[in-house]
């Protein structure tokens, strides 16, 4: 078996005995006490299962396995306990912290059978998570592809917001960064409810009527309503809904949504969106950041500090002038790309993907597009 098992006890001779009994059947590792076990999980995980003694000095087995559940939810947790601790162990099972408990002395055959069941449980858990993640990834891709087809300018903006948010989340070392990145990619999904011509005026900074401003201001709520029906995207939906709220303004959240995660995501989006608005209107990054810092009650200071270290990907790219047939994935268009009739197909700053290429080549064959096209190409991709 490739899955690793971690045995935890405060007595070295017990750990050595477990290693001897089970090393031919399982990939066994050991930790002398709870602190070393937690360090091993952080540095050497993932483990399929953790087997812990109950009575240990400092942090006991119940406390350890509760921490393991937080650090590695897919790791199956097993308790070794004396008969006198039976009531406590049963309570731990009922609380969901433990998969099985074994009483001492425990035979090698019984322990081996329990570990086999634990490994199988771990496989089921990880397979289910992978299915959910793949389904979620597919949903996000469909939504972003729809946005790119309906509103190229909104899709381009969402891609730029994604770069900023991904950078800030990494700089701030936030947990579950995938949620914030998905919120950035889908931050403009509510714009599918807006007429394309009006959206073009929004992104070029043209003056809007009061009615148009009201319609545009409603797109975060429309995005929330679209996303809230997708499993595991409810926190993301409320991040999207709060993207225009100032840092100090409270946000209504249902009890089922993690307040901390949703507010953090909304604050990341708010800073990224206003930063992007200034940059796309011609301000250098440093000047745009200075403008945001003048409105200190609007933005989370930590977000602005993280934005200060952002390096535009364009700094690592070179300009090329290419025909549509020469475009390839991962290039970034450095101008608006329109059909011969003036229809906006790609907005400046949008990354070229396979679906984008397919759409462009279809328009080029049927209608014709304005060529050549100025694009940015990573230096490593530029022919010598």
BALOBA-1460 file (C-alpha; in Angstrom, 3 decimals):
// residues 384
<rec num="1" residu="x" x="0.000" y="0.000" z="0.000"/>
<rec num="2" residu="x" x="1.184" y="3.516" z="-0.828"/>
<rec num="3" residu="x" x="-0.926" y="5.255" z="1.837"/>
<rec num="4" residu="x" x="0.970" y="6.225" z="4.983"/>
<rec num="5" residu="x" x="-0.104" y="5.444" z="8.542"/>
<rec num="6" residu="x" x="1.103" y="7.574" z="11.484"/>
<rec num="7" residu="x" x="1.279" y="5.941" z="14.920"/>
<rec num="8" residu="x" x="1.449" y="8.240" z="17.961"/>
<rec num="9" residu="x" x="2.405" y="7.252" z="21.516"/>
<rec num="10" residu="x" x="4.552" y="8.617" z="24.304"/>
<rec num="11" residu="x" x="6.282" y="5.251" z="24.796"/>
<rec num="12" residu="x" x="8.988" y="4.419" z="22.264"/>
<rec num="13" residu="x" x="8.839" y="0.658" z="22.847"/>
<rec num="14" residu="x" x="5.149" y="0.584" z="21.861"/>
<rec num="15" residu="x" x="5.867" y="2.477" z="18.646"/>
<rec num="16" residu="x" x="8.713" y="0.088" z="17.801"/>
<rec num="17" residu="x" x="6.446" y="-2.898" z="18.425"/>
<rec num="18" residu="x" x="3.760" y="-1.495" z="16.113"/>
<rec num="19" residu="x" x="6.367" y="-0.910" z="13.417"/>
<rec num="20" residu="x" x="7.571" y="-4.515" z="13.640"/>
<rec num="21" residu="x" x="4.047" y="-5.943" z="13.532"/>
<rec num="22" residu="x" x="2.709" y="-3.931" z="10.622"/>
<rec num="23" residu="x" x="5.560" y="-2.699" z="8.422"/>
<rec num="24" residu="x" x="5.123" y="-5.555" z="5.916"/>
<rec num="25" residu="x" x="1.468" y="-4.659" z="5.334"/>
<rec num="26" residu="x" x="1.500" y="-0.860" z="5.633"/>
<rec num="27" residu="x" x="3.741" y="2.132" z="5.148"/>
<rec num="28" residu="x" x="4.207" y="2.902" z="8.844"/>
<rec num="29" residu="x" x="5.614" y="6.083" z="10.423"/>
<rec num="30" residu="x" x="5.705" y="7.036" z="14.096"/>
<rec num="31" residu="x" x="5.722" y="10.124" z="16.302"/>
<rec num="32" residu="x" x="6.727" y="10.262" z="19.959"/>
<rec num="33" residu="x" x="3.955" y="12.423" z="21.434"/>
<rec num="34" residu="x" x="1.310" y="14.809" z="20.111"/>
<rec num="35" residu="x" x="3.602" y="17.742" z="19.252"/>
<rec num="36" residu="x" x="5.783" y="15.621" z="16.972"/>
<rec num="37" residu="x" x="2.666" y="14.094" z="15.404"/>
<rec num="38" residu="x" x="1.277" y="17.514" z="14.473"/>
<rec num="39" residu="x" x="4.664" y="18.545" z="13.090"/>
<rec num="40" residu="x" x="4.767" y="15.372" z="10.963"/>
<rec num="41" residu="x" x="1.270" y="16.025" z="9.592"/>
<rec num="42" residu="x" x="2.266" y="19.548" z="8.572"/>
<rec num="43" residu="x" x="5.602" y="18.567" z="7.012"/>
<rec num="44" residu="x" x="5.157" y="14.973" z="5.804"/>
<rec num="45" residu="x" x="1.426" y="14.516" z="5.211"/>
<rec num="46" residu="x" x="-0.974" y="13.521" z="3.917"/>
<rec num="47" residu="x" x="-1.533" y="10.389" z="5.996"/>
<rec num="48" residu="x" x="-4.334" y="7.956" z="5.290"/>
<rec num="49" residu="x" x="-4.771" y="7.327" z="9.040"/>
<rec num="50" residu="x" x="-3.465" y="8.403" z="12.413"/>
<rec num="51" residu="x" x="-3.476" y="5.894" z="15.292"/>
<rec num="52" residu="x" x="-3.073" y="7.600" z="18.667"/>
<rec num="53" residu="x" x="-2.796" y="6.498" z="22.270"/>
<rec num="54" residu="x" x="-5.257" y="8.258" z="24.567"/>
<rec num="55" residu="x" x="-3.237" y="8.907" z="27.704"/>
<rec num="56" residu="x" x="-0.240" y="11.066" z="26.797"/>
<rec num="57" residu="x" x="1.352" y="13.938" z="28.709"/>
<rec num="58" residu="x" x="0.551" y="17.449" z="27.535"/>
<rec num="59" residu="x" x="-1.981" y="17.003" z="24.735"/>
<rec num="60" residu="x" x="-3.927" y="13.765" z="25.106"/>
<rec num="61" residu="x" x="-5.151" y="11.607" z="22.251"/>
<rec num="62" residu="x" x="-8.631" y="13.135" z="22.095"/>
<rec num="63" residu="x" x="-7.199" y="16.633" z="21.767"/>
<rec num="64" residu="x" x="-4.653" y="15.462" z="19.214"/>
<rec num="65" residu="x" x="-7.216" y="13.780" z="16.960"/>
<rec num="66" residu="x" x="-9.465" y="16.844" z="17.125"/>
<rec num="67" residu="x" x="-6.491" y="18.896" z="15.856"/>
<rec num="68" residu="x" x="-5.796" y="16.296" z="13.166"/>
<rec num="69" residu="x" x="-9.398" y="16.685" z="11.999"/>
<rec num="70" residu="x" x="-8.809" y="20.439" z="11.569"/>
<rec num="71" residu="x" x="-5.447" y="20.088" z="9.816"/>
<rec num="72" residu="x" x="-6.226" y="17.097" z="7.608"/>
<rec num="73" residu="x" x="-9.976" y="16.372" z="7.397"/>
<rec num="74" residu="x" x="-9.471" y="13.422" z="5.027"/>
<rec num="75" residu="x" x="-7.117" y="11.629" z="7.425"/>
<rec num="76" residu="x" x="-8.929" y="8.798" z="9.230"/>
<rec num="77" residu="x" x="-8.481" y="8.924" z="13.017"/>
<rec num="78" residu="x" x="-8.165" y="5.847" z="15.266"/>
<rec num="79" residu="x" x="-7.849" y="5.763" z="19.063"/>
<rec num="80" residu="x" x="-6.029" y="3.203" z="21.216"/>
<rec num="81" residu="x" x="-7.495" y="3.213" z="24.734"/>
<rec num="82" residu="x" x="-7.592" y="1.288" z="27.959"/>
<rec num="83" residu="x" x="-10.878" y="-0.255" z="29.124"/>
<rec num="84" residu="x" x="-11.288" y="2.415" z="31.809"/>
<rec num="85" residu="x" x="-11.429" y="5.103" z="29.093"/>
<rec num="86" residu="x" x="-14.251" y="3.441" z="27.150"/>
<rec num="87" residu="x" x="-16.926" y="6.040" z="27.934"/>
<rec num="88" residu="x" x="-14.673" y="8.902" z="26.873"/>
<rec num="89" residu="x" x="-13.732" y="7.151" z="23.637"/>
<rec num="90" residu="x" x="-17.373" y="6.468" z="22.733"/>
<rec num="91" residu="x" x="-18.163" y="10.140" z="23.263"/>
<rec num="92" residu="x" x="-15.327" y="11.039" z="20.895"/>
<rec num="93" residu="x" x="-16.702" y="8.704" z="18.225"/>
<rec num="94" residu="x" x="-20.130" y="10.281" z="18.592"/>
<rec num="95" residu="x" x="-18.621" y="13.754" z="18.137"/>
<rec num="96" residu="x" x="-17.155" y="12.671" z="14.818"/>
<rec num="97" residu="x" x="-13.502" y="13.018" z="15.768"/>
<rec num="98" residu="x" x="-12.706" y="9.280" z="15.601"/>
<rec num="99" residu="x" x="-13.366" y="6.555" z="13.031"/>
<rec num="100" residu="x" x="-12.704" y="3.600" z="15.341"/>
<rec num="101" residu="x" x="-11.339" y="2.975" z="18.809"/>
<rec num="102" residu="x" x="-9.386" y="-0.060" z="19.908"/>
<rec num="103" residu="x" x="-8.858" y="-1.279" z="23.464"/>
<rec num="104" residu="x" x="-5.519" y="-2.391" z="24.833"/>
<rec num="105" residu="x" x="-4.137" y="-4.947" z="24.518"/>
<rec num="106" residu="x" x="-4.925" y="-5.071" z="20.779"/>
<rec num="107" residu="x" x="-3.884" y="-7.999" z="18.631"/>
<rec num="108" residu="x" x="-1.901" y="-7.446" z="15.429"/>
<rec num="109" residu="x" x="-4.697" y="-9.016" z="13.365"/>
<rec num="110" residu="x" x="-7.350" y="-6.704" z="14.834"/>
<rec num="111" residu="x" x="-5.183" y="-3.619" z="14.334"/>
<rec num="112" residu="x" x="-4.330" y="-4.660" z="10.759"/>
<rec num="113" residu="x" x="-8.021" y="-5.168" z="9.902"/>
<rec num="114" residu="x" x="-8.855" y="-1.758" z="11.356"/>
<rec num="115" residu="x" x="-6.082" y="-0.089" z="9.360"/>
<rec num="116" residu="x" x="-7.284" y="-1.756" z="6.156"/>
<rec num="117" residu="x" x="-10.767" y="-0.355" z="6.819"/>
<rec num="118" residu="x" x="-9.248" y="3.064" z="7.573"/>
<rec num="119" residu="x" x="-7.274" y="3.107" z="4.323"/>
<rec num="120" residu="x" x="-10.396" y="2.169" z="2.366"/>
<rec num="121" residu="x" x="-12.344" y="4.930" z="4.147"/>
<rec num="122" residu="x" x="-9.577" y="7.407" z="3.256"/>
<rec num="123" residu="x" x="-9.775" y="6.360" z="-0.394"/>
<rec num="124" residu="x" x="-13.540" y="6.895" z="-0.401"/>
<rec num="125" residu="x" x="-13.180" y="10.328" z="1.204"/>
<rec num="126" residu="x" x="-10.497" y="11.517" z="-1.193"/>
<rec num="127" residu="x" x="-12.325" y="10.102" z="-4.231"/>
<rec num="128" residu="x" x="-15.514" y="11.949" z="-3.216"/>
<rec num="129" residu="x" x="-13.580" y="15.176" z="-2.708"/>
<rec num="130" residu="x" x="-11.909" y="14.837" z="-6.109"/>
<rec num="131" residu="x" x="-15.294" y="14.276" z="-7.776"/>
<rec num="132" residu="x" x="-16.680" y="17.379" z="-6.059"/>
<rec num="133" residu="x" x="-13.628" y="19.432" z="-7.003"/>
<rec num="134" residu="x" x="-13.769" y="18.306" z="-10.628"/>
<rec num="135" residu="x" x="-17.491" y="19.071" z="-10.767"/>
<rec num="136" residu="x" x="-16.904" y="22.462" z="-9.216"/>
<rec num="137" residu="x" x="-14.039" y="23.183" z="-11.601"/>
<rec num="138" residu="x" x="-16.281" y="22.246" z="-14.520"/>
<rec num="139" residu="x" x="-19.051" y="24.574" z="-13.301"/>
<rec num="140" residu="x" x="-16.615" y="27.464" z="-12.971"/>
<rec num="141" residu="x" x="-15.216" y="26.839" z="-16.450"/>
<rec num="142" residu="x" x="-18.684" y="26.789" z="-18.010"/>
<rec num="143" residu="x" x="-19.629" y="30.039" z="-16.284"/>
<rec num="144" residu="x" x="-16.414" y="31.822" z="-17.274"/>
<rec num="145" residu="x" x="-16.711" y="30.570" z="-20.864"/>
<rec num="146" residu="x" x="-20.271" y="31.900" z="-21.011"/>
<rec num="147" residu="x" x="-19.076" y="35.259" z="-19.672"/>
<rec num="148" residu="x" x="-16.236" y="35.385" z="-22.229"/>
<rec num="149" residu="x" x="-18.709" y="34.817" z="-25.067"/>
<rec num="150" residu="x" x="-21.433" y="37.169" z="-23.848"/>
<rec num="151" residu="x" x="-19.280" y="39.977" z="-22.405"/>
<rec num="152" residu="x" x="-15.579" y="39.835" z="-23.407"/>
<rec num="153" residu="x" x="-14.842" y="43.076" z="-21.536"/>
<rec num="154" residu="x" x="-16.296" y="41.699" z="-18.289"/>
<rec num="155" residu="x" x="-14.381" y="38.438" z="-18.745"/>
<rec num="156" residu="x" x="-11.153" y="40.364" z="-19.329"/>
<rec num="157" residu="x" x="-11.712" y="42.347" z="-16.173"/>
<rec num="158" residu="x" x="-12.421" y="39.196" z="-14.168"/>
<rec num="159" residu="x" x="-9.107" y="37.729" z="-15.359"/>
<rec num="160" residu="x" x="-7.235" y="40.809" z="-14.167"/>
<rec num="161" residu="x" x="-9.064" y="40.729" z="-10.821"/>
<rec num="162" residu="x" x="-8.095" y="37.068" z="-10.497"/>
<rec num="163" residu="x" x="-4.402" y="37.963" z="-10.822"/>
<rec num="164" residu="x" x="-4.650" y="40.603" z="-8.106"/>
<rec num="165" residu="x" x="-6.674" y="38.443" z="-5.725"/>
<rec num="166" residu="x" x="-4.463" y="35.382" z="-6.209"/>
<rec num="167" residu="x" x="-1.427" y="37.519" z="-5.389"/>
<rec num="168" residu="x" x="-3.021" y="39.099" z="-2.301"/>
<rec num="169" residu="x" x="-4.275" y="35.757" z="-0.954"/>
<rec num="170" residu="x" x="-0.800" y="34.244" z="-1.341"/>
<rec num="171" residu="x" x="0.917" y="37.250" z="0.257"/>
<rec num="172" residu="x" x="-1.502" y="37.150" z="3.200"/>
<rec num="173" residu="x" x="-1.172" y="33.342" z="3.477"/>
<rec num="174" residu="x" x="-4.916" y="32.898" z="3.625"/>
<rec num="175" residu="x" x="-6.455" y="29.481" z="4.117"/>
<rec num="176" residu="x" x="-8.650" y="27.988" z="1.357"/>
<rec num="177" residu="x" x="-7.274" y="30.348" z="-1.283"/>
<rec num="178" residu="x" x="-9.250" y="28.525" z="-3.993"/>
<rec num="179" residu="x" x="-12.447" y="30.199" z="-2.739"/>
<rec num="180" residu="x" x="-11.024" y="33.688" z="-3.216"/>
<rec num="181" residu="x" x="-9.655" y="32.853" z="-6.663"/>
<rec num="182" residu="x" x="-13.014" y="31.484" z="-7.818"/>
<rec num="183" residu="x" x="-14.749" y="34.568" z="-6.416"/>
<rec num="184" residu="x" x="-12.411" y="36.722" z="-8.510"/>
<rec num="185" residu="x" x="-12.998" y="34.713" z="-11.687"/>
<rec num="186" residu="x" x="-16.759" y="34.919" z="-11.169"/>
<rec num="187" residu="x" x="-16.890" y="38.464" z="-9.784"/>
<rec num="188" residu="x" x="-18.386" y="39.781" z="-13.043"/>
<rec num="189" residu="x" x="-20.750" y="36.880" z="-13.783"/>
<rec num="190" residu="x" x="-23.762" y="39.029" z="-12.854"/>
<rec num="191" residu="x" x="-22.922" y="41.223" z="-15.858"/>
<rec num="192" residu="x" x="-24.595" y="38.693" z="-18.141"/>
<rec num="193" residu="x" x="-27.815" y="40.469" z="-17.124"/>
<rec num="194" residu="x" x="-26.536" y="43.762" z="-18.596"/>
<rec num="195" residu="x" x="-26.859" y="44.907" z="-22.212"/>
<rec num="196" residu="x" x="-23.416" y="44.718" z="-23.955"/>
<rec num="197" residu="x" x="-23.349" y="48.289" z="-25.210"/>
<rec num="198" residu="x" x="-23.954" y="49.650" z="-21.733"/>
<rec num="199" residu="x" x="-21.225" y="47.450" z="-20.298"/>
<rec num="200" residu="x" x="-18.751" y="48.764" z="-22.864"/>
<rec num="201" residu="x" x="-19.555" y="52.287" z="-21.669"/>
<rec num="202" residu="x" x="-18.951" y="51.219" z="-18.068"/>
<rec num="203" residu="x" x="-15.498" y="49.830" z="-18.794"/>
<rec num="204" residu="x" x="-14.408" y="52.764" z="-20.955"/>
<rec num="205" residu="x" x="-15.403" y="55.238" z="-18.255"/>
<rec num="206" residu="x" x="-18.186" y="56.858" z="-20.279"/>
<rec num="207" residu="x" x="-20.918" y="58.729" z="-18.434"/>
<rec num="208" residu="x" x="-23.939" y="56.616" z="-17.495"/>
<rec num="209" residu="x" x="-27.498" y="57.639" z="-16.876"/>
<rec num="210" residu="x" x="-28.963" y="57.199" z="-13.401"/>
<rec num="211" residu="x" x="-30.869" y="54.138" z="-14.598"/>
<rec num="212" residu="x" x="-27.736" y="52.586" z="-16.112"/>
<rec num="213" residu="x" x="-25.787" y="53.188" z="-12.910"/>
<rec num="214" residu="x" x="-28.544" y="51.451" z="-10.972"/>
<rec num="215" residu="x" x="-28.473" y="48.468" z="-13.334"/>
<rec num="216" residu="x" x="-24.703" y="48.114" z="-13.113"/>
<rec num="217" residu="x" x="-24.724" y="48.429" z="-9.318"/>
<rec num="218" residu="x" x="-27.106" y="45.453" z="-9.193"/>
<rec num="219" residu="x" x="-24.745" y="43.008" z="-10.934"/>
<rec num="220" residu="x" x="-23.053" y="41.726" z="-7.712"/>
<rec num="221" residu="x" x="-26.442" y="40.706" z="-6.306"/>
<rec num="222" residu="x" x="-27.318" y="39.046" z="-9.620"/>
<rec num="223" residu="x" x="-24.026" y="37.147" z="-9.437"/>
<rec num="224" residu="x" x="-24.805" y="36.020" z="-5.898"/>
<rec num="225" residu="x" x="-28.203" y="34.710" z="-6.967"/>
<rec num="226" residu="x" x="-26.627" y="32.720" z="-9.818"/>
<rec num="227" residu="x" x="-23.875" y="31.190" z="-7.671"/>
<rec num="228" residu="x" x="-25.769" y="30.506" z="-4.452"/>
<rec num="229" residu="x" x="-27.471" y="27.468" z="-6.032"/>
<rec num="230" residu="x" x="-24.155" y="25.684" z="-6.714"/>
<rec num="231" residu="x" x="-22.941" y="23.323" z="-3.985"/>
<rec num="232" residu="x" x="-19.850" y="24.629" z="-2.117"/>
<rec num="233" residu="x" x="-20.084" y="28.022" z="-3.836"/>
<rec num="234" residu="x" x="-22.350" y="29.699" z="-1.280"/>
<rec num="235" residu="x" x="-19.441" y="31.521" z="0.473"/>
<rec num="236" residu="x" x="-18.154" y="32.595" z="-2.953"/>
<rec num="237" residu="x" x="-21.620" y="33.907" z="-3.824"/>
<rec num="238" residu="x" x="-21.557" y="36.261" z="-0.837"/>
<rec num="239" residu="x" x="-17.998" y="37.377" z="-1.596"/>
<rec num="240" residu="x" x="-19.250" y="38.387" z="-5.045"/>
<rec num="241" residu="x" x="-22.290" y="40.113" z="-3.515"/>
<rec num="242" residu="x" x="-20.098" y="42.227" z="-1.227"/>
<rec num="243" residu="x" x="-17.478" y="43.264" z="-3.790"/>
<rec num="244" residu="x" x="-18.473" y="46.950" z="-3.744"/>
<rec num="245" residu="x" x="-18.949" y="47.311" z="0.013"/>
<rec num="246" residu="x" x="-16.425" y="49.447" z="1.938"/>
<rec num="247" residu="x" x="-14.083" y="47.701" z="4.376"/>
<rec num="248" residu="x" x="-15.847" y="49.139" z="7.431"/>
<rec num="249" residu="x" x="-19.415" y="48.462" z="6.269"/>
<rec num="250" residu="x" x="-21.081" y="45.354" z="7.751"/>
<rec num="251" residu="x" x="-22.483" y="42.788" z="5.350"/>
<rec num="252" residu="x" x="-25.594" y="40.683" z="5.857"/>
<rec num="253" residu="x" x="-24.792" y="36.976" z="5.790"/>
<rec num="254" residu="x" x="-26.995" y="33.946" z="6.455"/>
<rec num="255" residu="x" x="-26.027" y="31.842" z="9.457"/>
<rec num="256" residu="x" x="-24.878" y="28.971" z="7.222"/>
<rec num="257" residu="x" x="-22.068" y="31.061" z="5.644"/>
<rec num="258" residu="x" x="-18.644" y="31.525" z="7.254"/>
<rec num="259" residu="x" x="-18.605" y="35.245" z="8.067"/>
<rec num="260" residu="x" x="-14.809" y="35.494" z="8.203"/>
<rec num="261" residu="x" x="-14.232" y="33.888" z="4.788"/>
<rec num="262" residu="x" x="-17.032" y="35.809" z="3.054"/>
<rec num="263" residu="x" x="-15.924" y="39.191" z="4.408"/>
<rec num="264" residu="x" x="-12.275" y="38.493" z="3.591"/>
<rec num="265" residu="x" x="-13.204" y="37.587" z="0.018"/>
<rec num="266" residu="x" x="-15.381" y="40.682" z="-0.376"/>
<rec num="267" residu="x" x="-12.539" y="42.896" z="0.875"/>
<rec num="268" residu="x" x="-10.062" y="41.321" z="-1.532"/>
<rec num="269" residu="x" x="-12.448" y="41.892" z="-4.425"/>
<rec num="270" residu="x" x="-13.216" y="45.479" z="-3.403"/>
<rec num="271" residu="x" x="-9.539" y="46.439" z="-3.316"/>
<rec num="272" residu="x" x="-8.741" y="44.584" z="-6.557"/>
<rec num="273" residu="x" x="-11.675" y="46.050" z="-8.489"/>
<rec num="274" residu="x" x="-10.978" y="49.670" z="-7.567"/>
<rec num="275" residu="x" x="-7.252" y="49.192" z="-8.161"/>
<rec num="276" residu="x" x="-7.988" y="47.754" z="-11.603"/>
<rec num="277" residu="x" x="-10.396" y="50.588" z="-12.404"/>
<rec num="278" residu="x" x="-7.632" y="53.147" z="-11.813"/>
<rec num="279" residu="x" x="-4.957" y="51.157" z="-13.666"/>
<rec num="280" residu="x" x="-7.099" y="50.596" z="-16.746"/>
<rec num="281" residu="x" x="-7.754" y="54.326" z="-16.917"/>
<rec num="282" residu="x" x="-4.045" y="55.008" z="-17.234"/>
<rec num="283" residu="x" x="-2.637" y="55.379" z="-13.715"/>
<rec num="284" residu="x" x="0.668" y="53.582" z="-12.984"/>
<rec num="285" residu="x" x="0.354" y="50.904" z="-10.315"/>
<rec num="286" residu="x" x="2.119" y="52.956" z="-7.641"/>
<rec num="287" residu="x" x="-0.137" y="55.964" z="-8.250"/>
<rec num="288" residu="x" x="-3.272" y="53.809" z="-8.248"/>
<rec num="289" residu="x" x="-2.254" y="52.303" z="-4.911"/>
<rec num="290" residu="x" x="-1.590" y="55.778" z="-3.489"/>
<rec num="291" residu="x" x="-5.104" y="56.829" z="-4.500"/>
<rec num="292" residu="x" x="-6.626" y="53.856" z="-2.665"/>
<rec num="293" residu="x" x="-4.588" y="54.611" z="0.450"/>
<rec num="294" residu="x" x="-6.115" y="58.084" z="0.598"/>
<rec num="295" residu="x" x="-9.488" y="56.438" z="1.303"/>
<rec num="296" residu="x" x="-8.373" y="54.407" z="4.297"/>
<rec num="297" residu="x" x="-11.868" y="53.521" z="5.530"/>
<rec num="298" residu="x" x="-12.735" y="51.988" z="2.167"/>
<rec num="299" residu="x" x="-10.158" y="49.178" z="2.058"/>
<rec num="300" residu="x" x="-8.560" y="46.583" z="4.297"/>
<rec num="301" residu="x" x="-5.001" y="47.906" z="4.916"/>
<rec num="302" residu="x" x="-3.617" y="44.363" z="4.687"/>
<rec num="303" residu="x" x="-5.021" y="44.039" z="1.151"/>
<rec num="304" residu="x" x="-3.331" y="47.253" z="0.066"/>
<rec num="305" residu="x" x="-0.009" y="46.171" z="1.551"/>
<rec num="306" residu="x" x="-0.259" y="42.910" z="-0.383"/>
<rec num="307" residu="x" x="-1.136" y="44.761" z="-3.600"/>
<rec num="308" residu="x" x="1.997" y="46.870" z="-3.198"/>
<rec num="309" residu="x" x="4.157" y="43.848" z="-4.078"/>
<rec num="310" residu="x" x="2.188" y="42.875" z="-7.173"/>
<rec num="311" residu="x" x="4.277" y="42.629" z="-10.359"/>
<rec num="312" residu="x" x="2.231" y="42.882" z="-13.575"/>
<rec num="313" residu="x" x="2.652" y="39.797" z="-15.784"/>
<rec num="314" residu="x" x="3.117" y="42.186" z="-18.715"/>
<rec num="315" residu="x" x="6.548" y="43.037" z="-17.290"/>
<rec num="316" residu="x" x="7.663" y="39.522" z="-18.215"/>
<rec num="317" residu="x" x="6.124" y="39.574" z="-21.721"/>
<rec num="318" residu="x" x="6.981" y="40.950" z="-25.147"/>
<rec num="319" residu="x" x="4.735" y="42.545" z="-27.751"/>
<rec num="320" residu="x" x="4.053" y="40.654" z="-30.982"/>
<rec num="321" residu="x" x="1.911" y="41.622" z="-33.977"/>
<rec num="322" residu="x" x="0.175" y="38.489" z="-35.241"/>
<rec num="323" residu="x" x="-2.558" y="37.270" z="-37.554"/>
<rec num="324" residu="x" x="-5.489" y="35.400" z="-36.030"/>
<rec num="325" residu="x" x="-4.142" y="32.099" z="-37.384"/>
<rec num="326" residu="x" x="-0.879" y="32.678" z="-35.468"/>
<rec num="327" residu="x" x="-2.472" y="33.164" z="-32.056"/>
<rec num="328" residu="x" x="-1.966" y="30.516" z="-29.404"/>
<rec num="329" residu="x" x="-3.095" y="29.724" z="-25.842"/>
<rec num="330" residu="x" x="-1.620" y="31.788" z="-22.964"/>
<rec num="331" residu="x" x="-1.061" y="34.861" z="-25.135"/>
<rec num="332" residu="x" x="-2.699" y="38.076" z="-23.868"/>
<rec num="333" residu="x" x="-4.322" y="40.492" z="-26.311"/>
<rec num="334" residu="x" x="-2.932" y="44.013" z="-25.962"/>
<rec num="335" residu="x" x="-5.810" y="45.711" z="-27.756"/>
<rec num="336" residu="x" x="-9.544" y="45.292" z="-28.192"/>
<rec num="337" residu="x" x="-10.228" y="42.733" z="-30.916"/>
<rec num="338" residu="x" x="-13.338" y="43.384" z="-33.011"/>
<rec num="339" residu="x" x="-15.110" y="41.842" z="-35.943"/>
<rec num="340" residu="x" x="-15.171" y="43.709" z="-39.258"/>
<rec num="341" residu="x" x="-18.620" y="44.947" z="-38.215"/>
<rec num="342" residu="x" x="-17.278" y="46.412" z="-34.956"/>
<rec num="343" residu="x" x="-18.497" y="43.724" z="-32.533"/>
<rec num="344" residu="x" x="-16.169" y="43.405" z="-29.544"/>
<rec num="345" residu="x" x="-14.789" y="39.851" z="-29.496"/>
<rec num="346" residu="x" x="-11.915" y="40.191" z="-27.042"/>
<rec num="347" residu="x" x="-11.114" y="43.000" z="-24.638"/>
<rec num="348" residu="x" x="-7.610" y="44.257" z="-24.046"/>
<rec num="349" residu="x" x="-5.906" y="42.227" z="-21.329"/>
<rec num="350" residu="x" x="-7.865" y="39.045" z="-22.029"/>
<rec num="351" residu="x" x="-5.945" y="35.783" z="-22.131"/>
<rec num="352" residu="x" x="-6.283" y="33.640" z="-25.219"/>
<rec num="353" residu="x" x="-7.751" y="30.224" z="-24.396"/>
<rec num="354" residu="x" x="-8.793" y="27.324" z="-26.625"/>
<rec num="355" residu="x" x="-12.456" y="28.422" z="-26.507"/>
<rec num="356" residu="x" x="-11.403" y="31.995" z="-27.354"/>
<rec num="357" residu="x" x="-9.337" y="30.743" z="-30.294"/>
<rec num="358" residu="x" x="-12.253" y="28.712" z="-31.585"/>
<rec num="359" residu="x" x="-14.566" y="31.719" z="-31.436"/>
<rec num="360" residu="x" x="-12.044" y="34.061" z="-33.088"/>
<rec num="361" residu="x" x="-11.307" y="31.682" z="-35.948"/>
<rec num="362" residu="x" x="-15.018" y="31.126" z="-36.488"/>
<rec num="363" residu="x" x="-15.592" y="34.874" z="-36.796"/>
<rec num="364" residu="x" x="-12.521" y="35.253" z="-39.017"/>
<rec num="365" residu="x" x="-13.887" y="32.632" z="-41.431"/>
<rec num="366" residu="x" x="-17.521" y="33.783" z="-41.465"/>
<rec num="367" residu="x" x="-17.430" y="37.551" z="-40.898"/>
<rec num="368" residu="x" x="-13.830" y="38.637" z="-40.782"/>
<rec num="369" residu="x" x="-11.945" y="40.317" z="-37.938"/>
<rec num="370" residu="x" x="-9.686" y="43.355" z="-37.770"/>
<rec num="371" residu="x" x="-6.104" y="42.123" z="-38.183"/>
<rec num="372" residu="x" x="-3.250" y="42.054" z="-37.334"/>
<rec num="373" residu="x" x="-3.618" y="41.806" z="-33.564"/>
<rec num="374" residu="x" x="-1.192" y="43.112" z="-30.992"/>
<rec num="375" residu="x" x="-0.563" y="40.490" z="-28.286"/>
<rec num="376" residu="x" x="1.724" y="39.915" z="-25.313"/>
<rec num="377" residu="x" x="3.768" y="36.721" z="-25.330"/>
<rec num="378" residu="x" x="5.880" y="35.320" z="-22.506"/>
<rec num="379" residu="x" x="9.533" y="35.857" z="-23.352"/>
<rec num="380" residu="x" x="10.280" y="32.156" z="-23.119"/>
<rec num="381" residu="x" x="7.665" y="31.579" z="-25.848"/>
<rec num="382" residu="x" x="9.108" y="34.135" z="-28.278"/>
<rec num="383" residu="x" x="11.177" y="32.485" z="-31.046"/>
<rec num="384" residu="x" x="14.847" y="33.510" z="-31.050"/>
